[in-house]
Structure formats: C-alpha cells, structure tokens
C-alpha cells in the first residue's frame, strides 16, 4: 500500500514538474515573441532614414525651387528699382506657391516618420516627437510665408506691411529649420538632416 502511495506521489510530482516546465516554456516563448515584435532603436533609425530617402528628393527639389524663385524675384525688384523694369504680382505668387509646395513635401515626409512604430523604452520616443513637432512647425512656417508672398503686390501697389509680414515669416522659417535639424542630428537621422541644396 505504501508502494502504491509512493508511486502516485512520484506520478503527481512528475506531472507538477511537467506542468511547471510547460508554463515556464510558454512564458519564455511569449517573452521571445514580444522581443521579436519590438522595434529597436537601430531598427527605428533605419526605417526613418528610409522614409527620408523616399521623400528627400522631392523635399530638396521643393526647397531648391524656393531659393530659385526668391532669387528671381529679388533680381526683378532690383531691376525695377534701377530702371523701372516692371514685374508682376505673379512673381510674388510664384514664390508663394514654391513655399507652399515645400511645406507640403515636408509634411508628407513627417507623416511617414510619425507613423513608424517606436521603441517602447528609453528617450527615443520623446526625441522623435520633438523632431516631428519641430518639423511640423517648420512646415507651417513655410505655408505661412507662402501665403504672405501670395498676397504681396508688385510695382506701385507693393505693401510695406505685407513685406514686414513676409520678413517675419521668413525669420520663423530660418529659426524652425535650425531647430528641426538639431532634433534630427540628435536622432542620428543622416538621410533627413543633411542640408538641402541652396
């Protein structure tokens, strides 16, 4: 009878150990699955740089167009001041459209970056949010500058008030561009933070 009890006791203990090992194995498998699905900081940076690669040419070309249209406008204004060669409201509107396109291209790139899964530990999430917020502020500054250029008049109808507004908006663009690049450098996003031509 004692042998029977010992046999059942050993069988129970074996079952308990098997149950414990199965539970431990399931927990380890769950943790492994979680670690496999987690986004790691290096993986996030690679994905973000890839998004920047995708949009950077369009964004860079838009900024180049802003520089070209601004230079053309300044040259026309100088010619008008020098010898009265007329220029038109459309010259201001052309600069305004270029600014609005730059704002749009930047917003598209930022949207892709914002949508990436982020690591759930460390300070990267906060740094990403700061960079994207600064990029969004830059995009808004481009859009506001574009709107100001679009309403400026040429020749005799030119408005000092609108010109002051344009200057203020361009100052915000410069300030926000610098802050955005600082954030991108902190995140080590080389594809995003290399300065556009111009």
C-alpha positions in Angstrom: 0.0 0.0 0.0 2.8 2.4 0.8 4.4 1.5 -2.5 1.1 2.5 -4.2 1.1 5.8 -2.4 4.8 6.5 -3.3 4.0 5.6 -6.9 1.1 8.1 -7.1 3.2 10.7 -5.3 6.0 10.3 -7.8 3.5 10.5 -10.7 1.9 13.6 -9.2 5.3 15.2 -8.7 6.3 14.4 -12.3 3.0 15.9 -13.5 3.5 19.0 -11.4 7.1 19.4 -12.8 5.9 18.9 -16.4 3.2 21.4 -15.8 5.6 23.9 -14.3 8.1 23.4 -17.2 5.3 23.8 -19.8 4.2 27.1 -18.1 7.8 28.3 -17.9 8.3 27.4 -21.6 5.1 29.2 -22.6 6.2 32.3 -20.7 9.6 32.2 -22.3 8.0 31.8 -25.8 5.7 34.8 -25.0 8.7 37.0 -24.0 10.6 35.9 -27.1 7.7 36.7 -29.3 7.4 40.1 -27.7 11.1 40.8 -28.1 10.9 39.8 -31.8 8.0 42.2 -32.4 9.5 45.1 -30.5 11.0 47.9 -32.5 14.7 48.5 -31.5 16.3 52.0 -31.7 18.6 51.0 -34.5 15.8 49.4 -36.5 13.7 52.6 -36.0 16.5 54.8 -37.2 17.0 52.6 -40.3 13.2 52.8 -41.1 13.2 56.6 -40.5 16.2 57.1 -42.7 14.5 55.0 -45.4 11.4 57.3 -45.2 13.7 60.3 -45.5 15.3 58.7 -48.6 11.9 58.2 -50.1 10.8 61.9 -49.7 14.1 63.7 -49.6 14.5 64.3 -53.4 11.0 65.8 -53.6 11.6 67.9 -50.5 15.0 69.0 -51.6 13.8 70.0 -55.0 11.0 72.0 -53.5 13.4 73.9 -51.3 15.7 74.5 -54.3 12.6 75.9 -56.1 12.0 78.2 -53.2 15.6 79.5 -53.5 15.4 79.9 -57.3 12.0 81.8 -57.2 13.3 84.1 -54.4 16.4 84.9 -56.3 14.4 85.6 -59.5 12.0 87.9 -57.5 14.9 89.8 -55.9 16.5 90.3 -59.3 13.3 91.7 -60.7 12.8 94.0 -57.8 16.4 95.3 -58.2 15.8 95.9 -61.9 12.5 97.7 -61.2 14.3 99.9 -58.6 17.2 100.6 -61.0 15.5 101.3 -64.3 11.7 100.8 -63.8 11.5 97.4 -65.5 8.1 96.2 -64.3 7.4 92.9 -62.6 4.1 91.5 -61.6 2.0 90.1 -58.7 2.5 86.7 -60.3 6.2 86.9 -59.4 5.3 87.1 -55.7 2.7 84.4 -56.2 5.3 82.1 -57.8 7.4 82.4 -54.7 4.3 81.7 -52.5 3.5 78.6 -54.4 7.0 77.3 -54.1 6.9 77.9 -50.3 3.5 76.0 -50.1 4.9 73.1 -52.1 7.9 72.9 -49.7 5.5 72.9 -46.8 3.6 70.0 -48.4 6.6 67.9 -49.2 7.9 68.3 -45.6 4.5 67.3 -44.2 4.4 64.2 -46.4 7.9 63.1 -45.1 7.0 63.9 -41.5 3.7 61.9 -41.8 5.7 58.8 -42.8 8.1 59.2 -39.9 5.4 59.8 -37.4 3.6 56.6 -38.5 6.7 54.4 -37.7 6.5 52.1 -34.7 8.8 53.4 -32.0 10.8 51.7 -29.3 8.7 51.5 -26.1 11.6 52.3 -23.7 14.3 55.0 -23.4 14.1 58.6 -24.6 13.8 57.9 -28.3 10.0 58.3 -28.3 10.3 61.8 -26.8 13.1 62.8 -29.2 11.1 61.6 -32.2 8.0 63.5 -31.0 10.2 66.7 -30.6 11.7 66.3 -34.0 8.3 65.7 -35.7 6.7 68.6 -33.9 9.6 70.9 -34.9 9.3 69.7 -38.5 5.5 70.4 -38.4 6.2 73.9 -37.1 8.7 74.4 -39.9 6.1 73.2 -42.5 3.6 75.6 -41.0 6.1 78.4 -41.2 6.7 77.6 -44.9 3.0 77.6 -45.6 2.5 81.0 -43.8 5.4 82.5 -45.6 3.9 81.3 -48.9 0.5 82.8 -48.1 2.2 86.1 -47.3 4.1 86.1 -50.6 0.9 85.3 -52.5 -0.8 88.4 -51.2 2.0 90.9 -51.9 1.6 93.3 -54.8 4.2 94.3 -57.3 5.4 97.7 -58.5 3.5 100.7 -57.2 0.9 98.6 -55.4 3.6 97.0 -53.2 2.8 97.0 -49.5 5.3 97.6 -46.7 3.0 96.0 -44.2 2.9 92.7 -46.3 6.7 92.9 -46.8 7.2 93.2 -43.0 4.9 90.1 -42.6 7.0 88.3 -45.2 10.2 89.1 -43.3 8.7 87.9 -40.0 7.6 84.7 -41.6 10.9 84.0 -43.3 12.6 84.6 -39.9 10.4 81.9 -38.4 11.3 79.5 -41.3 15.1 80.0 -40.6 14.6 79.6 -36.8 12.5 76.5 -37.1 14.7 75.0 -39.8 17.7 75.2 -37.4 15.7 73.7 -34.5 14.4 70.8 -36.7 18.0 70.0 -38.0 19.2 69.9 -34.3 16.5 67.4 -33.4 17.3 65.2 -36.5 21.0 65.3 -35.6 20.2 64.2 -32.0 18.3 61.2 -33.5 21.2 60.4 -35.9 18.9 60.6 -38.9 21.6 61.4 -41.5 19.3 61.0 -44.5 16.9 63.6 -43.1 19.3 66.1 -41.6 21.7 66.7 -44.5 21.0 70.2 -45.6 19.1 70.7 -48.8 21.0 72.4 -51.7 20.7 76.1 -51.9 
